[in-house]
Amino acid sequence: MALKAAQSSLPPNSGKPGLKRSLSFWDLLIYGMVFMVPIAPFGIYGVVAQGSNGMVALAYLIGMAGMIFTAFSYARMSEAFPIAGSVYAYAQRGINESVGFIAGWLILLDYVFIPSLLYLVSAAALSDVVPQVPMLVWVVAFIAINTLINILGIEFTAKANKIIVVIELIILAIFITVGVLAIVKGVNGAEFNIKPLYDESKFSMSVVMGAVSIAVLSFLGFDGISTLAEESKEGSKAIGKACVYALLTVGILFIIQTWVAALIWPDYETFKNPDVAFYQVAEVVGGPWLKMLTLLATVFSWGIANALVAQAAISRILYSMARDRKLPVFLAKIHPKYNTPYTSTIVIAVISIIVTFFFSSQLDKLASVVNFGALSSFLFLHLSVINYYMGKQKSRDYVRHLILPLIGFIIIGYVWFNLDPLSKQLGFSWLGIGILYLLFLKIKKRDMSLDIE
């Protein structure tokens, strides 16, 4: 049975040049951490704090709990199908071809737009520091740097990731250390308590879950590890293991840093601007230098680090779908020297420029689209685990192949239900376009079959 599954999961055209297997488990782990960004809460802290009535650490804890079950499902499917394509490949083989396309179409909504979101957030912050330089200039610079690094090869990207994650962790350690010392000294009335995790007087599950639907944006990225399945030199188990470990590591860091920030500035309603609230907290505990350090760290980690791995992930999904003739075949071209999907990488760069131009003043709408695509595709992932293992493989491992993915489906479904109406409107519009395109592909395939006959 295992041999059969392995054979069926081999990528098509396996006789042709493919992606280079050069990534270790540690490379995959760091890739996931960089994609999620260990300091991601810096950029959205104020919004999550106000949305959760100050229980920002609880929002991230619930988000991590929900995502860990999704990581388990990624692990199960990457073991069965160690190929590039992420949710697209898993749903296609775990359920059927049409469902796989829809799942892939939805994850495209996440991956295609998230680099643009990252570029805009970073460019806006830099424009505030250096107003003389237009935002579009920063965006083009970020895109050019990331595109070049990704074309040069996944090994080059992996080396860059290691440097980036070390820098982020150092800056985070500085903030936490200075923050804890400030709490000990009682700066700004700070004192140690559990209110950021649970405040009985302000607790409301519906309110907290609304904040979770925003906080979950920080966790998006661990799933990108699965797109590197064909570049892992340690086999499929390394993919699933890296997904789980990256999620747990970064999730714990999210909880610690937001807990410290909430203790230092307990009155979350007094932020002058929620979008830059974390930098206000940093200035209180460390002065202008710490504010500038955390701000520039956010710019660098979002605009370069996170966007770099996001572009790498989506280029491989486009490569996988094009290889299966679900997208134009030129997207499946591999660079003859660097063994990277360079045409897909360039296409994502062009799309990012276009999207940032149209959404330059509508970050909320762009974020809504990203969340809808990610959470919807995760729902298909959990169903794929259940259908493939329990239905097709007749597994009797009810814990790993039924109970865990079912719990993940319920939690992600509840978070999805609490998305704002705009997310669903834009998301369902994208889904409608995908369904029409799928029908077009089926009609085209049927016509080609008739021509052959």
C-alpha positions as CSV (number, residue, x, y, z in Angstrom):
1,M,0.0,0.0,0.0
2,A,2.8,2.4,0.9
3,L,4.6,1.6,-2.3
4,K,1.5,2.2,-4.4
5,A,0.9,5.6,-2.7
6,A,4.5,6.6,-3.3
7,Q,4.4,5.7,-6.9
8,S,1.1,7.5,-7.5
9,S,2.5,10.7,-5.9
10,L,5.4,11.0,-8.3
11,P,5.2,14.3,-10.3
12,P,4.4,14.0,-13.9
13,N,7.1,14.3,-16.4
14,S,9.5,12.9,-13.8
15,G,12.0,12.1,-16.6
16,K,12.5,15.8,-17.3
17,P,14.6,18.3,-15.4
18,G,12.8,19.2,-12.1
19,L,13.3,21.0,-8.9
20,K,16.6,20.4,-7.0
21,R,16.5,18.5,-3.8
22,S,18.8,20.5,-1.6
23,L,16.9,21.5,1.6
24,S,17.4,20.0,5.0
25,F,14.9,19.8,7.8
26,W,16.5,22.9,9.4
27,D,16.2,24.8,6.1
28,L,12.5,23.9,5.9
29,L,12.0,24.9,9.6
30,I,13.7,28.3,9.1
31,Y,11.7,28.8,5.8
32,G,8.5,28.4,7.7
33,M,9.6,30.7,10.5
34,V,10.6,33.4,8.1
35,F,7.3,33.0,6.2
36,M,5.3,33.5,9.4
37,V,7.8,36.2,10.7
38,P,8.6,35.8,14.4
39,I,7.9,39.5,14.9
40,A,4.6,39.5,12.8
41,P,2.5,40.9,15.7
42,F,4.5,44.1,15.6
43,G,2.6,45.2,12.6
44,I,-1.0,44.3,13.7
45,Y,-0.7,44.4,17.5
46,G,-3.0,47.4,18.1
47,V,-5.8,46.0,15.9
48,V,-5.7,42.6,17.6
49,A,-5.4,44.1,21.1
50,Q,-8.5,46.3,20.6
51,G,-10.4,43.5,18.9
52,S,-9.8,41.1,21.8
53,N,-10.6,43.6,24.6
54,G,-6.9,43.4,25.6
55,M,-6.7,39.6,25.6
56,V,-4.2,39.6,22.7
57,A,-2.2,36.7,24.0
58,L,-5.4,34.6,24.2
59,A,-6.2,35.5,20.6
60,Y,-2.8,34.2,19.5
61,L,-3.0,31.1,21.7
62,I,-6.4,30.1,20.1
63,G,-5.0,30.9,16.7
64,M,-2.0,28.6,17.3
65,A,-4.3,25.8,18.7
66,G,-6.4,25.9,15.6
67,M,-3.4,26.0,13.2
68,I,-1.6,23.1,14.9
69,F,-4.4,20.8,13.7
70,T,-3.9,22.2,10.2
71,A,-0.2,21.5,10.5
72,F,-1.0,17.9,11.4
73,S,-3.1,17.6,8.3
74,Y,-0.3,19.0,6.2
75,A,2.0,16.4,7.7
76,R,-0.4,13.6,6.8
77,M,-0.8,14.7,3.2
78,S,2.8,15.5,2.6
79,E,3.7,11.9,3.7
80,A,1.2,10.5,1.2
81,F,2.1,12.9,-1.6
82,P,5.6,14.4,-1.4
83,I,5.2,16.8,-4.3
84,A,5.0,20.5,-4.8
85,G,1.5,22.1,-5.0
86,S,0.4,22.2,-1.4
87,V,-3.4,22.1,-0.9
88,Y,-3.9,21.9,-4.6
89,A,-2.0,18.7,-4.9
90,Y,-3.4,17.2,-1.7
91,A,-7.1,17.9,-2.5
92,Q,-6.6,16.8,-6.1
93,R,-5.3,13.4,-5.0
94,G,-7.1,13.1,-1.7
95,I,-10.6,13.9,-3.0
96,N,-10.7,14.5,-6.8
97,E,-9.3,16.6,-9.6
98,S,-12.1,19.2,-9.5
99,V,-12.0,19.8,-5.8
100,G,-8.2,20.0,-6.1
101,F,-8.5,22.8,-8.6
102,I,-10.9,24.7,-6.4
103,A,-8.6,24.3,-3.4
104,G,-5.7,25.4,-5.5
105,W,-7.6,28.4,-6.8
106,L,-8.5,29.4,-3.2
107,I,-4.9,29.1,-2.0
108,L,-3.9,31.2,-4.9
109,L,-6.0,34.0,-3.4
110,D,-3.8,33.8,-0.3
111,Y,-0.4,33.4,-1.9
112,V,-0.8,35.7,-5.0
113,F,-2.0,38.6,-2.9
114,I,0.0,38.2,0.3
115,P,3.3,39.5,-1.2
116,S,1.5,42.6,-2.3
117,L,0.1,43.1,1.2
118,L,3.6,42.7,2.7
119,Y,5.1,45.2,0.2
120,L,2.4,47.8,0.9
121,V,2.7,47.6,4.7
122,S,6.5,47.9,4.4
123,A,6.4,50.7,1.9
124,A,3.9,52.7,3.9
125,A,6.1,52.4,7.0
126,L,9.2,53.6,5.1
127,S,7.2,56.4,3.5
128,D,6.4,57.6,6.9
129,V,10.1,57.7,7.8
130,V,11.3,58.9,4.4
131,P,8.3,60.8,2.9
132,Q,10.4,62.1,0.0
133,V,10.5,58.7,-1.6
134,P,7.2,57.6,-3.2
135,M,5.7,54.2,-2.0
136,L,5.8,52.7,-5.5
137,V,9.6,53.1,-5.5
138,W,10.0,51.1,-2.3
139,V,7.5,48.4,-3.7
140,V,9.5,48.1,-7.0
141,A,12.8,47.8,-5.0
142,F,11.4,45.1,-2.8
143,I,10.0,43.1,-5.7
144,A,13.2,43.4,-7.7
145,I,15.4,42.1,-4.8
146,N,13.1,39.2,-4.0
147,T,12.6,38.1,-7.6
148,L,16.4,38.0,-8.2
149,I,17.0,36.0,-5.0
150,N,14.3,33.5,-5.8
151,I,15.5,33.0,-9.4
152,L,19.1,32.4,-8.2
153,G,17.9,29.3,-6.4
154,I,16.2,27.9,-3.4
155,E,19.6,27.2,-1.8
156,F,20.4,31.0,-2.1
157,T,17.0,31.7,-0.6
158,A,17.7,29.3,2.3
159,K,21.0,31.0,3.1
160,A,19.3,34.4,3.1
161,N,16.5,33.0,5.4
162,K,19.0,31.9,8.0
163,I,20.5,35.4,8.2
164,I,17.1,37.0,8.3
165,V,15.6,34.8,11.0
166,V,18.6,35.4,13.3
167,I,18.2,39.2,12.9
168,E,14.5,39.0,13.7
169,L,15.1,36.8,16.8
170,I,17.8,39.2,18.1
171,I,15.5,42.2,17.8
172,L,12.7,40.3,19.4
173,A,15.0,39.2,22.3
174,I,16.0,42.9,22.8
175,F,12.3,44.0,23.0
176,I,11.3,41.2,25.4
177,T,14.3,41.8,27.7
178,V,13.8,45.6,27.8
179,G,10.1,45.0,28.2
180,V,10.4,42.6,31.1
181,L,12.8,45.0,32.9
182,A,10.2,47.8,32.3
183,I,7.5,45.7,33.9
184,V,9.7,44.9,36.9
185,K,10.2,48.7,37.3
186,G,6.5,49.4,36.9
187,V,7.0,51.6,33.9
188,N,3.6,53.1,32.7
189,G,1.9,51.3,35.6
190,A,2.9,47.9,34.3
191,E,2.7,44.8,36.5
192,F,2.7,41.0,35.9
193,N,-0.8,39.5,35.6
194,I,-2.7,37.1,33.3
195,K,-5.1,39.6,31.9
196,P,-3.6,39.5,28.4
197,L,-4.5,35.8,28.4
198,Y,-7.8,36.0,30.3
199,D,-9.6,38.9,31.8
200,E,-12.9,37.7,33.3
201,S,-14.5,41.1,33.3
202,K,-14.0,41.7,29.6
203,F,-14.1,38.1,28.2
204,S,-16.5,37.3,25.3
205,M,-15.9,34.4,23.1
206,S,-17.4,36.0,20.0
207,V,-15.3,39.1,20.6
208,V,-12.1,37.1,21.0
209,M,-12.8,34.9,18.0
210,G,-13.3,38.1,15.9
211,A,-9.7,39.1,17.0
212,V,-8.5,35.6,16.2
213,S,-9.7,36.0,12.6
214,I,-7.3,38.9,12.4
215,A,-4.4,37.4,14.4
216,V,-4.5,34.2,12.2
217,L,-2.9,36.4,9.5
218,S,0.3,36.1,11.5
219,F,0.3,32.3,11.3
220,L,-0.1,32.1,7.5
221,G,3.1,30.8,6.0
222,F,3.9,27.5,7.8
223,D,1.8,25.8,5.1
224,G,4.2,27.2,2.6
225,I,6.7,24.6,3.7
226,S,4.6,22.0,1.8
227,T,5.3,23.7,-1.5
228,L,9.0,22.7,-1.1
229,A,8.2,19.0,-1.0
230,E,10.1,18.3,-4.2
231,E,13.2,20.2,-2.9
232,S,13.5,18.4,0.5
233,K,16.5,16.0,0.6
234,E,15.2,14.3,3.8
235,G,11.9,13.0,2.4
236,S,8.3,13.7,3.1
237,K,8.4,13.3,6.9
238,A,10.7,16.3,7.1
239,I,7.9,18.5,5.5
240,G,5.3,17.6,8.1
241,K,7.7,17.8,11.0
242,A,8.9,21.2,9.9
243,C,5.3,22.5,9.6
244,V,4.5,21.5,13.2
245,Y,7.7,22.7,14.7
246,A,7.7,26.0,12.9
247,L,4.2,26.7,14.0
248,L,4.8,25.9,17.6
249,T,8.0,27.8,17.8
250,V,6.6,31.0,16.3
251,G,3.3,30.7,18.0
252,I,5.0,30.7,21.4
253,L,7.0,33.7,20.4
254,F,3.8,35.5,19.4
255,I,2.2,34.8,22.8
256,I,5.3,36.0,24.8
257,Q,5.8,39.3,22.9
258,T,2.1,40.3,22.8
259,W,1.8,39.4,26.5
260,V,4.7,41.7,27.4
261,A,3.4,44.5,25.2
262,A,-0.1,44.2,26.8
263,L,1.3,44.4,30.3
264,I,3.3,47.5,29.5
265,W,0.3,49.3,27.9
266,P,-2.8,47.8,29.5
267,D,-5.2,50.5,28.4
268,Y,-5.5,49.3,24.7
269,E,-8.2,51.9,24.0
270,T,-5.8,54.8,24.3
271,F,-3.6,54.0,21.3
272,K,-3.3,57.0,19.0
273,N,-3.2,54.8,16.0
274,P,-3.8,51.0,16.3
275,D,-1.7,50.4,13.1
276,V,1.5,51.6,14.9
277,A,0.5,50.7,18.4
278,F,3.4,48.3,19.0
279,Y,5.9,51.1,18.2
280,Q,4.3,53.3,20.8
281,V,4.8,50.5,23.3
282,A,8.4,50.1,22.2
283,E,9.0,53.8,22.7
284,V,7.6,53.8,26.2
285,V,10.0,51.0,27.3
286,G,13.1,51.8,25.4
287,G,12.8,55.3,23.9
288,P,13.0,56.5,20.3
289,W,15.8,54.0,19.4
290,L,13.7,51.0,20.2
291,K,10.7,52.4,18.4
292,M,12.8,52.9,15.2
293,L,14.4,49.5,15.6
294,T,11.1,47.6,15.8
295,L,9.6,49.7,13.0
296,L,12.6,49.0,10.6
297,A,12.5,45.4,11.7
298,T,8.9,45.1,10.6
299,V,9.7,46.8,7.3
300,F,12.6,44.5,6.6
301,S,10.9,41.3,7.8
302,W,7.6,41.9,5.9
303,G,9.0,43.6,2.8
304,I,12.0,41.3,2.2
305,A,12.0,38.2,4.4
306,N,8.3,37.3,4.4
307,A,7.6,38.4,0.8
308,L,10.7,36.5,-0.4
309,V,9.4,33.1,0.9
310,A,5.8,34.0,-0.1
311,Q,7.0,34.5,-3.7
312,A,8.9,31.3,-3.6
313,A,5.8,29.4,-2.4
314,I,3.3,30.7,-4.9
315,S,5.7,30.3,-7.8
316,R,5.8,26.6,-6.9
317,I,2.0,26.3,-6.7
318,L,1.8,27.9,-10.2
319,Y,4.5,25.5,-11.4
320,S,2.6,22.5,-10.1
321,M,-0.8,23.6,-11.5
322,A,0.8,24.5,-14.9
323,R,2.6,21.1,-14.9
324,D,-0.9,19.5,-14.6
325,R,-2.2,21.7,-17.5
326,K,-4.5,23.6,-15.1
327,L,-2.7,26.9,-15.9
328,P,-0.7,28.0,-18.9
329,V,2.2,25.6,-19.4
330,F,4.9,28.2,-19.7
331,L,4.5,28.7,-15.9
332,A,6.0,25.2,-15.5
333,K,9.3,26.2,-17.1
334,I,12.4,25.4,-15.0
335,H,15.6,27.6,-15.2
336,P,18.3,25.5,-16.9
337,K,21.0,26.7,-14.6
338,Y,19.3,27.4,-11.2
339,N,16.6,24.7,-11.4
340,T,13.9,27.2,-10.2
341,P,10.4,27.9,-11.6
342,Y,11.7,31.2,-13.0
343,T,8.7,32.1,-15.3
344,S,6.2,31.7,-12.4
345,T,8.5,33.8,-10.2
346,I,8.6,36.6,-12.7
347,V,4.8,36.4,-13.3
348,I,4.2,36.8,-9.5
349,A,6.5,39.9,-9.5
350,V,4.5,41.5,-12.3
351,I,1.2,40.6,-10.5
352,S,2.5,42.1,-7.3
353,I,3.2,45.4,-9.0
354,I,-0.3,45.5,-10.4
355,V,-2.0,44.5,-7.2
356,T,-0.1,47.0,-5.1
357,F,-1.0,49.8,-7.5
358,F,-4.8,49.0,-7.3
359,F,-4.9,48.3,-3.5
360,S,-2.4,51.0,-2.4
361,S,-5.1,52.7,-0.2
362,Q,-7.2,49.6,0.6
363,L,-5.0,47.4,2.8
364,D,-8.1,46.2,4.8
365,K,-9.7,44.8,1.6
366,L,-6.4,43.1,0.6
367,A,-6.0,41.5,4.0
368,S,-9.6,40.3,3.8
369,V,-9.0,38.5,0.5
370,V,-5.8,36.8,1.9
371,N,-7.6,35.5,5.0
372,F,-10.5,34.1,3.0
373,G,-8.3,32.2,0.6
374,A,-6.1,30.7,3.3
375,L,-8.8,29.6,5.7
376,S,-11.0,28.2,2.9
377,S,-8.2,26.1,1.5
378,F,-7.4,24.8,5.0
379,L,-11.0,23.5,5.2
380,F,-10.4,21.5,2.0
381,L,-7.1,20.2,3.4
382,H,-8.8,18.7,6.4
383,L,-11.5,17.1,4.3
384,S,-8.7,15.7,2.0
385,V,-7.1,13.9,5.0
386,I,-10.3,12.3,6.0
387,N,-11.4,11.3,2.5
388,Y,-8.0,9.9,1.4
389,Y,-7.1,7.9,4.5
390,M,-10.5,6.9,5.8
391,G,-12.3,6.6,2.5
392,K,-9.7,5.6,-0.1
393,Q,-7.1,3.9,2.1
394,K,-9.5,2.4,4.6
395,S,-7.3,3.5,7.5
396,R,-8.2,2.5,11.0
397,D,-6.0,5.1,12.6
398,Y,-9.0,7.1,13.7
399,V,-7.0,9.6,15.8
400,R,-4.6,10.9,13.1
401,H,-6.9,10.4,10.1
402,L,-10.3,11.3,11.4
403,I,-10.4,13.0,14.9
404,L,-7.5,15.4,14.5
405,P,-8.5,16.7,11.0
406,L,-12.1,16.9,12.1
407,I,-11.1,19.1,15.1
408,G,-9.0,21.2,12.8
409,F,-11.9,21.6,10.3
410,I,-14.3,22.7,13.1
411,I,-11.8,25.2,14.6
412,I,-10.9,26.7,11.2
413,G,-14.5,26.7,10.2
414,Y,-15.4,28.7,13.3
415,V,-12.7,31.3,12.6
416,W,-13.8,31.4,8.9
417,F,-17.4,32.0,10.1
418,N,-16.1,35.0,12.1
419,L,-14.4,36.7,9.1
420,D,-15.8,40.1,8.3
421,P,-18.5,40.3,5.6
422,L,-16.1,42.0,3.1
423,S,-13.8,39.0,3.2
424,K,-16.6,36.7,2.2
425,Q,-17.9,39.0,-0.5
426,L,-14.6,39.3,-2.2
427,G,-13.7,35.7,-1.5
428,F,-16.9,34.2,-3.0
429,S,-16.4,36.5,-6.1
430,W,-13.0,34.9,-6.6
431,L,-14.4,31.5,-6.0
432,G,-17.1,32.1,-8.7
433,I,-14.4,33.1,-11.2
434,G,-12.6,29.9,-10.4
435,I,-15.7,27.7,-10.9
436,L,-16.3,29.3,-14.3
437,Y,-12.7,28.8,-15.3
438,L,-12.9,25.1,-14.2
439,L,-16.0,24.7,-16.4
440,F,-14.1,26.2,-19.3
441,L,-11.2,23.7,-18.8
442,K,-13.7,20.8,-18.7
443,I,-15.4,22.0,-21.9
444,K,-12.1,22.5,-23.6
445,K,-10.9,19.0,-22.5
446,R,-14.2,17.4,-23.8
447,D,-13.9,19.2,-27.1
448,M,-10.3,18.0,-27.5
449,S,-11.4,14.5,-26.8
450,L,-14.1,14.7,-29.5
451,D,-11.6,16.0,-32.0
452,I,-9.3,13.1,-31.3
453,E,-12.1,10.6,-31.8
